Amino acid sequence: MTERLARAEAAIRDPATPVDVLDRAAFEQQLLYRQLARTPDWEAEVTAALPEPYRAAATANVAARREFRSMHRTLSDALPAWRIVEPPPAEELLAYYQEAEATFGVPWEILAAVNLVETGMGRIRGVSVAGAQGPMQFMPATWAAFGDGGDVNDYHDAIMGAARYLAHNGGGRGEIDNALWNYNHSDRYVRGVKHYASVMAQDPNAYRGYHQWEIVYLSTMGDVWLPVGFESYERVPVAEHLGRNPGHHLGTATT
């Protein structure tokens, strides 16, 4: 596992890596960190054996995954009513994050991490169970107050709206914890987002990997891959979906 993770990290951090290789490396990285997060007995040995530049990132990625996993008290036996779409190119989204940082003072890494956590950089299209919408997952009332008249489903408008809202709650003054807690009332959420942001702050090239991460849905049957092109306008039983798409089943060992 250590060698696989080191190869994936090296490919992600190298700007010369071809897109097809980057895609495979990012998915490998994503799945290995999920596996490490659910098998804590492996973490210390694997992390210690990694090249030094990747150790802090590995620790942060595993910690982030555990924080977000702990937010789910129950798992579903049905897939959500989502469409999975291609996100805008990494460079385009990065320009939006950086514009928002320049305008509102919220670090671009925080905005990228929120976008990753909320919708996989905008891959998920669909209204959440709570009623949140768009690539940055705004509740309608919050968007009405902070969207500045924009389109909640537009990537640029949504990212600027998120920065505006985070700045309103102190994110532009260094009060990141308070800003994130107001975005999602969970200390686990705050810690998880900050873990991902810290990896990008340490090495901005790490963003390239996060941008390529796939949508993996944790169900009662384990991890299920929802690739670009998945589309359902109603909830679908996991067993039914996997019966038609066995290659989407990434494992039943997830806990």
N, C-alpha and C positions, 0 to 999 in steps of 0.2 A: 504493500500500500504506500509506503514512504516514497519509493521510486516513482510510482505512478503520479503521486501528488506533486512531487518535485518537478517532474516533466511537465505536468499541466501548468503549474505556477510559472515555470520558465517560459513556456510558450505564450502565456497570457501577458507576461511583462515585456515581451519582445515586440516592439512596434512593427518589426519586419515579418512577423508570423502571418502567413496567408489566412484569409478569412475562413476557408474550410477547415484548416488546422485549428484555428482559434475556436471555432464552433465546437469541435470535438473536445478540445482541452478544457473549455469552460464547463461543458456538461460533465466531463469526468471530475473536474474540481468540485462542482456542485454536489454530485452524488457521493463523492468520497467524504466531504465534510458532513453530509447528512448521516453517513454511516458512522463516522467518528463520534458525532454528537450522541448517537444512540448506543454506543459501546465505549463507555468511559474508561474501561480497563485498557484500551488501546492508546488512548490519547497521549499520555506522557511519553511512551516509547516512540510513537510515530513522530510527534512534534520534536522531540530531542534529536531524532535522526535526520530531520530535514536540514537543508542548508540554512545557515544562520539568517539570511535575509527573509526567509519565509516563515520563520517560527512564530513571530508575533502575529502575523496575518493568520496563520493556522489557528492559533489560540483564540483570536478574536472571532473568526468565522465559526468555530465550534461553539463558542459562548453565545454568539448571536442566534445560531440555530436552536440551542437549548432554551433561550429566552422565549423565542416565538413558539416553539413546541409546547412550552409550559402554559401558554395562553389558551390552549385548546384542551378543555376538560373532557370533552367527548368527541368522538369521531363519527363521521357520517358513512352510511352505506350507499349513498347516492352522490353522484357528481353534480356540481352546481350548473345552473343555466348560464353558461358562459360562451362567448366566442373568443378564440385565441388568434390574435393577429400579429403580424410583424410590427415591431416598434419602429419609430424613426431611426435613422442611422445614429451610431454612437456620437459622432461629431456634432450632429444637429442637436441632440438632447444636451450634450455638454455645453454647447453655446447658450442654450436656454438657461441651464443651471447657473452659468457664469454671469449671464445678464441679470438674473434674479439676485445673485450675490452682490453684484455691483450696485444694484438699485436699492436693495433692502438690507444688505449686510449679513444675510444668512449664509453660512458657508455652503459652497456648491456641493461639497461631499455629503452634507446633511440632506440636501434636496434630492440628490441622486439616491441616497439610501432610503429615503421615504418612498420615492418612486419605485424602487426595487421591491420594497416590502409590500407596498399597497397593491401593485398590479404587475410586477415583473417588468418594470420599465414601460408599462402601457400595453403589454401583451393581452391582459385580461380586459375584455369588454363585457359589461354586464353590471347590473345594479346589485350591490351587496345585500346581505340579509338585513342589514341595518338601514338600507336605503341610500348608501353613499354611491356617488357617481363619478365617472371620469378617471383618467389615469392617476390622479392624486387623491381620489376617493373623498369627495366633498359631500357632506350632507346639504340638502337644498338650501336650508336657512343660512348655513355658513357661507355657501357660495354666493347667495344673494348679498351678503354683507361684505364679502372680501373678494369677489370675482371681478369687480370693476366693470361689470357689464359684459364680460367675455363669455366664451363658450366653454362650459365645464368639460366637454369632451375634446377640446383642442389642446394639444400638448403644451404649446407655448403659454396659452392663457391659464391652463391649470397649474403649471409650474410657477408662473408669476403669482397666481392667487395663493398658492401654498406658501411662497416666500412672504407675501404680504401678511398672511395670517400668522405665520411663525414669528415674523418681526413684531407684529402687534402684541404678541405674548412674550417678548423679550429675546427672541432668537437673533435679532440684529445687534443686541447689546451684550452678547455673551451668555445670556440666560437660556441656554439650549435645553436644559432639562425641563424647565417650566414650559417652554414653547412646545416641545414634543409631547409633554404630558397633556397639554391642552388639545393637541392634535388627536391623541388617543389616550384616554384616561387609564394608563397602565404603566407602572414602573418598569415592567418587563419590556414593554414596547420601547420605552425611552432607552433602556440599556442596549437592546438589540440594534436599534437604529444607530446608536453611537458606536457600537462595535463595527458595523459595516463601514460607517463613515471614517473611523480611525484607520482602517486598512487603506482606503483611498487617499487619506491625508498623508499616510506614510509613503505611499507610492501611487501617484495618480494613474499609472498604467493598470493598476488593479481594476479600475473602472471598466476596462475593456472586457474583462471576464464577466463581471456582474451584468453588463449589458447583454451578454450572450446567454445568460442563464435561462433555462427552460422553465415552463410552468409544471411543477410537480405537486400533486394534490395528495395530502395524507388522508387516507380513508380507513375504514375498518379492515380492509383487505391489504393495507400497506400503501406504499408510495405508488401513485399512478401518474404516468407522464401524459400531459395534455399538450400535444404539439400544435404548432401553428396550423390552422385549418380545422381544429376541433370546433364544433358548433352545435349547441343545443339550446333550445328555447324553453326547455323544461328539465327538471331534474331527472337524471338517468341512473338507475341502479348500477352500482359499480360492477357487480358480477355480470350484468348484461353487457355493459360496455367492454369489459375485458374478454368476454366470450367472443365478441366480434373483433377485438383488437388485442390479442394476447401479448403482442410486443410492447404494449403500453404499461404492462405490469412490471414495476421495478423491484418489487420485493414485498414479502409479507412479514418480514422480521422487524419492521419499524414499530417502535414503542414510544 
